[in-house]
Amino acid sequence: MSSLELQNTVKEALNALYHHPDDAVRLRADQWLQDFQRTIDAWQVSDNLLHDASSNQETLIFCSQTLRSKVQRDFEELPSEAFRPLRDSLNNLLKTFHKGPPKVRTQISLAVAALAVHVPAEDWGDGGIVNWLRDEMNSHPEVIPSFLELLRVLPEEVFNYKIAARPDRRRQFEKELASAMDVALGILTACLNINELKEQVLEAFASWLRLRHRIPASTLASHPLVLTALSSLNYDVLSEASVNVISELIHYTAARNSGGVSEQMPLIQVIVPQVMNLRAQLRDSSKDEEDVKAIARLFSDMGDSYVELIATGSDESMVIVHALLEVASHPEYDIASMTFNFWHNLQINLIEMDSYVSNGNQALIEAERNRRLQVFRSSYESLVSLVSFRVQYPLDYSDLSKEDQKDFKQTRYAVADVLIDAALVLGGEPTLKILYMKLVEAVCSCQNDEHSDWRPAEAALYCIRAISDQVSFAEPEVMPQIMSLLPKLPHQPQLLHTVCLTIGAYSKWLDSASSGISFLPSVIDILVSGMSMSEDSAAAAALAFRHICDDCGRKLCGSLDGLFQIYHRAVIGEGTFKVSAEDSLNLVEALSMVITELPSDQAKKALEALCLPAVTPLEDIIRQGSVTLGQKAAREITVHIDRLANIFRYVNHPEAVADAIQRLWPIFKAIFDVRAWDMRTMESLCRACKHAVRTSNRFMGITIGAMLEEIQALYKQHHQPCFLYLSSEVIKIFGSDPSCANYLKILIESLFSHTACLLTKIQDFTARPDIADDCFLLASRCIRYCPQILFPSPVFPSLVDCSMIGITVHHREASNSILSFLSDIFDLANSSQGKPFLSIRDSVIVPRGASITRILVASLTGALPSSRLESVTYVLLSLSRAYGSKALEWAKESVSLIPSTAVTEVEKSCFLQALSDAASGANITVLTVPIEELSEVCRRNRTVQEIVQGALRPLDLNIMANNVS
């Protein structure tokens, strides 16, 4: 198709995309346009259409986006001699569209900036892009707005990883811009004379400041650009660009490479007074909200950037703190919350001992720390009062959209974090006293009638609950009064929900405080009421009940009959209880924890009673026959098994649990035999078995053998991944027991050999990632707990071959399990248990070493997502440490396959040097950069990635053991 025909086709496709009534036609047009953008013809066609005066806006936007994308990602497609015509064409387009559509102009500016990232300054000519830009602006003053936009985006592109530049070139580009900083600021200063361009100039200045290039503070303090931005703060309407500049200057003075606060003091002394002059405007009700937000942002930026200075508690710093308290008091949450990060960072500076190391000995450190805490006490006391009201439910809460309700909950979480910060500075008890006074005030106005406002009391309790971890378990004054107030509060659903959660939060106080035990009956009565009020309050009550039984278990042993009544009502669903099946698990756990505190003889009987409500319905179902059992919905069975799982998990009486699982095994076996096809039921049942094995440990006796025989046989038929997971739990506990070695050997050989038959190609891993995940988790467990069984076994080589097939599976958990398995093999020498099997390991790995390395290099360079880079890097470095010069040869073979057009010899050498250093014992944490850079180079665009993967062909290397040997 000729260029002209392609141009017409692009126009027709765009017309169809935006205007055709048929969705299918629009979809086809969109796909065609996407495919077109990836072609080499897209360069010329887009350029032609942009220069075509008849092109409509849709065409111009599409073509400018295409050209920008091509320059960013596909610049290497062009011959080197194409650079100058491309630069000149883009320059002409900038001039053409200086009064055209802003979107088009921005895309062209981004394209020129991307071109500058690719092309070194010496090849660009004219002293590099900034000098070229200055000359162009001098020659074409009418186009200055377009060139200013280009000047703004230039420094931003340093950090744009969509541009397919090599890491070395990206670093070089940053240096080129840094060396051109004076020229850039000179251009911007000259443009200040054009009044209508002032905003644009300042935006560009802010962009250049983000480079954090070290301009002397004394130079900036008197620089016309800085003075212009500061003077703009005095205007009635704040300039957004000025605020951006000052914000960047504040961050600039605190940047790590800025030389420290003392070096930046000339600039800080210019900025801070000017910002402080804005304080009165925070209280000006006539001020535009956006302006107030901008002012609040500057105060917050100062707080965040100068927090270490502020933490000294000097008079000057306290002026900023008081201003930030004013911001925190603003009625608009979005404005007030800008300070929350500051209060958190200030708290860390005041509390952490690392902040005081320069003060000398321990006594001086403690004295200075106490002085600072005292200085900031009143500020944090004010903060508690200023933020606590924000958690109060709005009157129209029930009418809010789900999104707004979610936002309100996030507000409450954020306020809770601020209160915790305050409590860490003030101490839990002083903070509790402030919040208690708010609760008393709220309770006085919250009478037990239908017209009372419950919201202030709920808000105070929410805040009291938030700081529970900071309040002493033995607090003697305020907590007894709070606990006395709780039964007097009205039973409004949301209030009762928070009351229940507050009781749960202070369960340790109920156990430890001298008066705590006297409140247990009344708080349990409240929780029972909560279980009957609503589903939300029932969930909160069940959770609180669990916390109380966990912390006060010994004190509740004598009340077991009463607790069992609550348990039976909730689990069986009697009466008015509204506890869901999921929340009832908290009650199961609660009773389990109390039973744990019983003597062994009593625990066994109590455990039977605890299991009964779950066992009886299962027995009833099984009694109806296998057909009924097979037809039941999974949830009708798993709801009971999940309760048993939690009992086995939380009743810490190994012998009693072992007896229970032995008694229940016929029920479990019946479910295994009939419903092995049902993944949901099997996962629930395996989870119950797992917790029984964990708790009972070596008391499991004959039951463990029967359990393993069952899952071994069923796995061959039904391939349930949870059978592998249950086996890994057994390996963890029994793997080192010589008496179990024989049946564990039979188990893992059966499971692994069958899994290897299921996973023979990458498509199998993609289709069943859960099996791959649990298989290699089990294999890693075997390496750690029973290497004496795994390594001599004939399944070990086939397991390694299986892992080689699946390394490149994209499923995150499956991929990570396979990579962990390989690194565990390579790290075998680190384990005393594993060392005797190094020769067996080597006999399997060495013949496959070249292929494993090549698959790992392919994974690093694009076969796996970049999110897996850290895991792949670790495996490669582990391989290098284990096999030294052999691994280096394997790596050289692999990277030599990659064409030099994709990866240069220097880049390959840096990568190989990192592996060589790892083999020599260097700290691997410092070796990751060259490996990450090889990955970045190979992924820089789709074409390069395809070239690299085509050269390495990881999916062709799935070599089975019989082929290797």
N, C-alpha and C positions, 0 to 999 in steps of 0.2 A: 504494500500500500504506500503510495507517495505521501510526502509530508503534507501536501495540501489536502489530500483525502483524509489523512489522519486528523488534521485540524477540524475538518467538517464533522468527522465522526465524534470527536470530543465534544463539539458544540451540540450535536444531536443527543449524545448521551447525557449531557448536563441538562438539556431541555427536558428529556424524559425523566431524569432523576427528580427534578424540581416541579414538574408541571403535569406529568402523565397521570391520569386517574387510576390506572391499574397498578396495584401493589407489586405484582409479579414483574411487570415491565420496569418499574422503579428499582426493584431488587437486582434485576439483570444489568441495568445501567450502572448501578453502584459497583457491582462486581467487575464489570468491564473497566470502569474508571480506575478501580484499585489495581487491577492487573496492568493497565496502561502505565500507571505511575512507576511500576517496577521495570519498565522497558527502557532501553537506551534511547529510543526515539522520543521519550518524554522530555528530554533536555531541549531539543530543537523545537518541538511542537509547542511546548509551554512558552519558550522564549518568543517564538513567532507570534503567538496569540496575544502575548502581553504587549508586543509592539504594534499590534493591529488595532487601529483606532476604532474599528467597528465592533470589537469584542464587548459584550455586555458585562455587567458587574459580576454575575455568577461565574462567567468564564475567567475574568480577571482574578477573582479570589481563588478559584480552583488552581489556575496556572501558577499563581504566585506561591501558593502552598506547595504545589508539586515541585517547583524550582527550589524552594527553600529546603524541602525534604531531600531532594536529589543532591544538593550541595552538602547537606549535613551527613547523609548516609552513604551516598554512592559516588563521591567525588573521584575515587580511584578508577571509576569506569572510563574517565576521560584521559586522553593522551596529555602529556605534560604541556605541549604547546597550546592546549585549549584554554589554559588558565587566563591568559591576558585578554583574549576576546570575551571570555565569560565575565571577567571583572569589568571590562568596559561596557558590556551589555547591561550588567546589573547597575552600573553607575548611571547609564543613560535612563534606565527605568526609574531610578530614584529621582532623577531630575524631571522625568515625564510625569510622575505621580506625586510631585511635591504638593499638589493641590487636589490630588485624586482621592479615591476611597482610602481611609486610614488603615483598614485591614490589609489592603494590598501593599501599602507603603511599609507597614510593619514587617510583613513577610519578606519583602525584598531586603529590608535592613538586616533581618535575621540571616538571610542568605549571604549577604556580603560579610557579615560577622563570622559566619561559619566558614566561609572561604578563607578568611584571615587566620582562623584556627588551623586550617590545613596547610597553608602556604607560609613558609618561613619569611621573616622580614626581608632578608636579602634577596629572596626570589620575588617578593611582592614589588620591590623597587621603591624608589622615592623615599627611602629611609623607613619603610614599614607603613602599616595602614594608618596610624595616627598622623604621621607627617603628611602622608598622601591626602588624608581627610582635611587637614589644615589648608593644604594648597588648593584643593577642590573648593573649599568654602570661600577662600580668598578670590578664586576665579569666578565663582558662581554665587554671589551673595543672595540672589533671589531664591536659592534652593537650601538656604541654611536650615530651615525647620526639618527637612528630610535628613540632612547630615547630622543634626543634633540627635535625632532619634537613633541613627546608627551609632553615634558616640555613646549614647545611653546603653544600648544593648551589648556593645563590645565586651565590657568587663563581665557582664552576666553570662556570656557564652564560655567563659573559662570553666565554669562548673556545669555546663550542659553536656551530660553524657550521652545525649542523642547524637551528638556529633561524633562520627566514626574516626576520631583521631587517635593516634597511638599515645600511650601515657607520656613518653618522652617529649613528644611534640606538644602535648597539652601543658606540660610543665614549662617548656620553652616559651609557649605563647604567653603564659602568665608573666614570665620574666620580661618578655618584650613589652607588654602593657605597663609593667611596673617601671621600666626604664623610660617609657613615654609619658609617665604621669605628669611631669611638668608641662609638657606640650599640651596634653589634654586639658589640664586646669587652665593653661593660658588661653586655649580656644574658648573655654566656658566663660572665663573672666571677660574676654573681649565681647562675648555675646550678651553680657549683662547690660550693655548699653542699649540693647533693643528691648524696650520695656515689655512688649507683648510676648517675648520669649523667656521671661524671667522664670516662670514655673517650669518650663521645659529644661532650662539650664540647671536649675536646682535639682530636678529629678535625675539628670545625668550625673551631677556632682555626687549625689547620694549613691548612685550605682558605682562610681569609681571608688568611693570610700569603702565599699564592701570588699575591695581587694585587700584591705588592711596593709597597704604598702606604707612603710614607715616614713611619713613626712614629719619633720620636726614639729613638736607641739607649738613652739614659739612662732613658727611660720604659719601654721593653721590659725592660731589665735588672732592674727591680724590680717588673715587672708580676706580679700574682698568677697569671695563666695560665702565664707563663714559669716562675715559681718552682715551680708545681705540677708542670709537666712535668719540670723538672730533679730535683725531689725524688723523682719516680717512678723515676728511674734507680737509686735505692738499694734498691728492692724486690727480693726474691728472684726474682720472675718479672717480667721487663720488660714494661712497658705498650707495646703496639704504637703506640697513639695518641701517647704521650709521645715515642717515638722519631721518629714522623712530625713532631711539632712541632719537636723539636730539629734534625732534618734540615732542615726548612724555615727555621728561624732561621739555621742555618749558611749556607744558600744566600742568605737574605735579607741577611745582612751583607756578602756578596760581590757582590750584584746591581749592575748598572751604574748604576742610579739611586739607589744607597744613600748616595752622598756620599763613598765611599772608605773604606778600612780605618780611617784615623785617626778619622773621624767615628763609625764603628761600634765602636771599641775598647771602650767601656763594656760593650757586650753581649758582644763576643768574650771579654772577660776573665771574664765570668760563665760562658759556655758551655764554653770549652776546659778549664778545670780539672775541671769536673764530668765531662766525657767522658773525660778522661785518667784519672780515678779508676777507670774500667771496665777499664783495661788488664790488670789481674791476672786478670780473668775470661776473657780470651782463652785462658789456659793452664789454666783449670779444667775438667778432664775430666768433672766431674759436671754441668757447665752444659748446659742444653738447647741443642740445635744452633740452633734458631730464635733464641734469645737471643744466641748467639754471632754469628749472621749480623747481627742488629740492631746489635750493638756494632761489628762490622767495618764495617757500612754507615756508622755515624757517623764512625769514623776515616777512612774513605775520603772521605766528604763533606768533612771538614775538610781533608784533603790536596788534593782537587780545588779547593775554594773558596779556600784560603789558599796555593796553590802559589807565588805570587809572593813572599809573605812568607817562606815556607819556603826558597825558593831563595837567600835572603840568607845562609843557613847559620848563623844565630844559635843560641845554646845552647838557647833556648826552642823554636825550630823543629826542632832535631835530636831533641828528645824525641818530637815527633809522627812524625818519620821512623822512629825506632826502633820506635815502636808499629806503624807501617805495615809494617815488616819482620816484626814478629811476626804480623800478619795474613797477610802473604805466605807465612809459614812454616806456616800452618795446613794440616793434612793434607787437608781438604776443598777440592777445587779451586774449587768455587763461592764459597767464602769467600775464599780466597787471591786469586782473580782480580779481586775487587772493587778491588784496589789497582793493577791494571795501567794503568788510565787515568792515575793519579797519576804513576807512574814515567815514562810517556811525556811528560806535560805538564811534569814537572820537568826532564827531559832537554832539552826545547825551551827552557825558561827558562835553563838552564845553558849551552847551546850557542849559541843565537841572539844575535847582537850587539845586536839591538834591545833586549834586556833590560838593556843596560849603558849606554844613551845618557846617562843622568843622571850617569855617573861622570866625564864631562869628556873629556879628550883620549885619543888612541889608546893611549898608554902606560899611563894609569890604567885604561882599559877592559880592556886585556890583563892587567894585574896583578890586577884584581878578578876577572876571569873565571878566571884560573889559581888564585886563592885558593879560589873556590867549588868548582871542579872537584876540588881537593885535599880540601876538606871532605867532599864527598860520595863520594870514591873508595871508602872502605871500605864504605859502604852499598850501592853498586852491585856491589862484589865479592861481598858477602854475597848480594845479590839473584840473581846468576848461579848461585850454588850452591843457593839456595833454590828456584829455578824449573826448573833444567835436568833434575832427576829426573822431572818431571811428563810428559816426552815419552816415557818408557819404556813400551813395549808391555805391557799387562797379560797375565798368564799365560793368562787365559781369552779372549784377544782373538778367537780364531777362533769361540768360542761366543757372542760378543755379537751382538745384533740389528744389522741394518743401520743403524738409527737411532743406536744406541750407538756403533757403529764410526765413523759420521759425526761424532758429538759428540767422540770421541777425536781425530779428525783436526783438528777445529776447535780443540781444546785445544792441539795441537801448533803450529798456526799462531799462536795467541795468545802462546804461550811464545816462539816464534821472534821475534815483534815485540818482546817485552820484552828479549830478548837483544840485539837490534839497538839498542834504547835504551841498554842498558848499554854496549855496544861504542862507541857514539857519545860517551859520557861518559868511559869508561876508556881508549878507544883500542882498535883492533882487535887489536893484538898482545898486550897484557896480558889481554884477554878470551880470546883464543885459548890463552894459556898455562894459564889456569884450566881451560878445557875439555879441553885436551890431557892434563892430569894425570888428569882423570876417564877419558879414553880409555885411558891407560896402565894405570890401575887396573882398568878393565874387561877389557882385553886379557889381563892377567895371569891373570884368572879365566876367560878364554874360550879354553880349549885347543881344539885342532882335533880334537874327538871328538864323538860324537853326544849326549853328556850335558851338554856345556858350555852355559852360559847366554849366548846371543848378545845379549840385550836391552840390557844396560848399554852394550855397545860401540856398538850401533846408536843408542841415545839420545845418547851423546856425539858420534857422527858427525853425527847430525841437527842438533845444536846448533852444531857446527863449521861445517856447511854453511850454517846460518842467518846467520852473521855474515861470510860470505865477502866481501861488498862492502865491509866495513870493514877487511879485512886487506890490508896493502900487497902489491902484485904482486911485490915483491922481498924479502919477509920471509925472512931467512936461517937462522933457528934452528929454529923449531917445525915449519914446513911440511915441510921435508925429512924430519923424523922421522915425521910423520904419513904421508907418501907411502911411507916405508919400511915402515910397519906394515900398510898396506892389503893387500899380497899375502899376509900371514900370517893374515889373518882367515878363519874358516871360510866356506864358500859356502852359507850359509843364505839362502833366498830373500829375506826382508825385509831382512836385513842387507846382502846383495849389492845389493839395490835402492838402499839408502841410500848404500852405498859408491860406486856408479855416479853417483848424483846429486851426491855430494860431489866426485868427480873433475871432473864437468862444471862445478860451481860454482867450482872453482879453476883453470879452464882458462887464465885470464889469468896466473895465477902460474906455471903450467907453461911459458908462453911467455916471461915476463919474468925470472923468477928465474935466477940463474947456474947453479943445479943442476937447473932444471926439465926441460931437454931429456933429461937422463939417466934421468928417470922415465917418459918417453913410452912406451917399449916395454912396461914392466911394467903401466902403467895401461891401455894398449890391450888387453893380454892379459886384464886383469880385465873390460874391457867386452865382449870376445868371450865370456868365460864368462857374463857377465850376459845376453847375447843367447840363450844356450842354456839358462838355468836355468828361467825362468818367463816368462809374458807380461808381468807387471809389471816384473820385472828387465830384460827385453828392451826394454821401452819406455823405462826409465830409462837403459839403456846406449846406446840409439840417440840419445836426447837429449844425453847427455854426449858421445858421439862427434861430434855436430854442433857442440857448443861447442868441443871441442878442435880440430876442423878449422877452425872459424871463427877462433880466436885463435892457433893454432899452424900455420896453413896453410903459411907459408913453410918452416918446419922440416920439414914432412911431404912437401914436393914430391919429395924423393928417395926416399920410401917409397910412391910412388903404386901400384906393382904390388901391394904387400901390402894397401893400402887397397882396391884394386879387388877383390881376392879376398874380403875381408870384405863388400864391397858386393854382389858377385854372389851370395854365399851367402845374404845376407839378402833380396835382391830376388827371386831365383829360388826361394828356399825350400829350398835344398839342406841336407842334413845335419840337425843338431839345432837349428838356429836357430829361435827362436819369435817373431821380429819380425813384427808384424801389418802388413798393407798400409799402414795409416795411419801407423804408426811408421816404416816403411821410408822415408817421405818425409824423415825427419831424416837418413838416410844419403845420400839423393839430394842434399839440401842440403849435407851435409858434404863430399862429393866435389866438388860444384860450387864450394865455397869454396876448396878446395885448387887446383882447376884455374884459378880466378881468379888465383892467385899465379904461374901458369906464364907464360913468354914466349908471345907470340901464336902463333908457329909450332907450338909444342908443344901449346898449348891447343886448337887446332882438332882435332888427332888425338885428344887425350884426351876432348874433348867428344863426338866420334863414338862412342868406346868407352862413354862414360857413357850415351848415348842408346840404345845397342844393345839392352839387356835390355827396354826399353820399346817400341822400334820393331819388333823381330822378331815378337812376338806379334800386333801390329796388322797387320803385313804378312801373317802367316799367315791371319788372319781375313778380310782383304780378298781374298786369293788364292782363298778358298773361294766368292767370289761375293757379289753384293748381297743375295741372299735370306738367306744365312747371316749376313751383316753386320747385316741388319735384324732378325733373330730373336734375336741374342745379347742376354743380359741386360745392362743398362747398366753394371753394376759390372764386367763382364768387359772392357769397353772403357775405362771411365773410370779404372780403376786404373793403366793405362799412360799415358793422357793426362795425369793428375795428376802423374805423375813427370816427364814432359816439361815440364809447366808450371813445376815447381819448378826444373828445370835451366835453363830460359830465364830464370827470375827471379834465380837466384843465380850463374850463370856470367857474370861481368862482363867479357865480351869481345864487344863489339857486333858486330864483323865476323864472328866465328866463329858467333855465334848467328844472325845474318842468313843466313849460308851454310846453317846447319842447317835453319832454317825453310823456306828455298827448296828444299832437298833433300826435306824432309818434306811440302811442300805437297800433292803428289799424294795422299798418305795422308790428310791432313786434308780435302782436297776430297772424296775418296771418302766419308768419314764424314759430312761436311756434306750431301752429295747424297742419301745413303741414309737418314740418321737425323735429318734436320732436324725431324721430328715429336717427337723424344724430348728433353724439356726437360733432363733430367739430363745426357745426353751433350753436348748443345749448350752447357750452362753450363760443363762441364769443358773442352770444346774452345775456347770463347771465352776462358776464363781462360788457357789455354795461349797463344792468340794475343795476348791482352792483354800477358802478360809478355814475349813475343817482341818486340812493338812497343815496349814500354817500354825493354827492354835494347838492342835493335838501333837504335832511333831512326831517324835518316835513312839508315842502311845497308840498310833493308828493300827498297829498290829496287822491282822490278816485282811482288814478292810482295804488297805492301800493296794495290796496285791490284786484283790478282786476289782478294784476301781481301774487299775492300769490295764488289766486283761480286757475289761469292758471297752475302754476307749481305744485300745490298740486294735481290737476287732472291728469296732464301729468306724474308725477312721478310714479303713480300707474301702468301706462301702459309701460313706457319706461325706468324707473330706471336710469335716467341720474344723475351722481354724482353732476354735476354743479348746479342742482336744490337745493341740500342740501347746497351747498356753498353759493348760493344767499340767501337762507333762513337765514343762519348764519349772513350774513351782515345785513339783516332786523332786526334780533334779537338784534344785537349790537346797532342799532339806536333806535328801537321802543320797546325793551324788557321791559324797566322800565315805559313805558307810560300806565297808567291804562286804557285809552280809547281803547287801542289796545289789551288788555289782552285776550278778548274773541276769536278774530280771530287768534291770535298767538297760543292760546291753541289748537284750532282746527287744525291749521297748523302743529305744532310739533307732536301732537298725531297721526295725519295721517302719517306724514313722518317717525316717529320712529317706529310705529307699523308695517308699511309696510316693513321698512328696517330689523326689527327683523325677519320677515318672510322670507326675502331673505337670511339672514345669520344665518343658523341653525346649521352649522357644520364648522370645520376649513377649509375644502376644499372650502367652499363658500367664506371665507375671502381671501384665496389664489387666487381664480378665479376672485374676484372683490375687490381688495384692495382699489381701488379708492372710492368705495361706503363706505367701512368701514372707511377710512380716513376722508371723508367729514361728515359722520354721527356723528363720535365722536368729530370732531371739532365743529360741531353744538351743540352737547350735552354739551361740555365744555363752549361754548358761553352762553348756557341757564343757566348753573350753575352761571356764572358770572353776567349775565344781567337780568335774569328773574327766579331766583330760586323759586319764588312764583308760577310760572306756572309749572315748571318741577317736583319738588319734590312731590307735592300732586297728580300729574297725575298718572293714572294707568299704563302709559307706563314706568315709572321710574324703577320698578323692572325688567321688561322684557329687558330694556336697560342694566341694570347691568348684567343680565344673558347673554345677547348677548356679552358684553365685555369680560366675562369670557371665552366664547368659542374662542374669537379671540386674546386673549393676546399673544399666542405663534405664531401668524402669522409672517412670516419672512420678509414680505414687510416692509421696514424701516418706511415710513410715516404712514402707517396704524397702525403698532405696537406702534409708538410714540404717535399717537392720542389716542389710547385706554389707554395707560399707563398714559397719561396726564389727561384723563377723570377720571380715578380712583384716581389719586393723588388730583385732584380738589375736588372729593367727600370727601376724607379723610381730606383735609385741610379746609373743610367747616367752621369750627369754627373760622378760621382766618378772615372771612368776616362777617361784621355786617349784611349784607343782608341775609347771609346764616344761621346765628345762630338760627333763629326761626324754622328751618326745620331739626335740628339735630335729633330730636326724630323720624321723618319719615325716615331719612337716616339710623339711627341705626336699625330700624325695618326691613329694607331691607338688610343691610350689615351683621348684627350679625349672622343671620341664615346661611349666605353664607361665613362667615369669615374664617372658617377652609379651605374651598375649595379654596377661593381666595388666601389665604396665601400659600397653597400647590402649586397652579399654579405659583405663583410668585417665590417661592423657586425653582421650576422646571425650570422656565425661567432663573433664576439666575445661575443655575448649568448646563445649557446646552441646554434647549429647545429653547432658543433664542441665536443668535450670541453674542459673547463677546462685540461687538460694542454697544450693547444695555444695557450693564451692568450698566452704570450710571443712566439711566432712571429707570430700574427695582429697583435698590438700593434706589432711592429716593421714589418710591412708597411704598416699604417695610418699610422704616423709617417713612413715613407719616402715614401708617397704624398703626405702633407701637405708634406713638404720639397720634393718635386719639383714640385707643382702649386699650392702656396700657397693663394691666395684661392679658386681654382676648387675645390680639394679640400675647403676649408672649406664652400663652398656645397653640394657633394655630400653632405658629412657632415650638414649641417643638414637637407637634404631627407630623409635617411635617418632621423635620430632624431626628426624631426617626425612621422613615421608611427607612432611608438610612443605608445600612449595614456598620458596623465598618471597614470592609476591604476597603471600599471606602473613608470614612471620620472617623477620630478618634474622640473619645469623647471629647478630648481637643479642636479640631477644631470646633466641634459643639458648645461647651461651649463658645468659643470666639465669634462665630457668634451670639449666643443667648444673650450674654452679651452686644453686640453692640445694639441689638434691645431693650434690657432692659434700657440701657443708653438713647436711643432715647426716650423711653416712659417716662423717668424721666426728660426729658427736656434738655438733653445735646446737645451741638452744633453738628449737624449731619455731618458737614464737617470733623470732626475728627473721625467719626465712620465708615468710608467707608472701611478702610484697612482690618478689619476682614471679612467684607462681600465680598470684592474682593478676599480675600485669600480662602474663602470657594468656590467661583466660580472657582478659579484657580485649587484647589485640585480636584474638581469634573470634570474638563475638561482636566486633565493631560494626559489622553490617551483615545482612543476610547472605550476600554473595561470598564474603570471606568465610563465613561459618559453613556454608555448603562446600566450599573448596576444602576446608580443613577436615570436615566429617567425611567427605568423599575420599580424601587421602588416607584417613585412619581406618575407616570402615569398621567401626566397633561391632556391628551386628554380624559381621562375617567371621568373627573370631570365637564363636561359641563352640570351642573344641572340646569334645568329650574325652574322657580319660583313655579310652581305647585308641583314639587317634593320636594322643600325645605320646603314649608309650609304645 
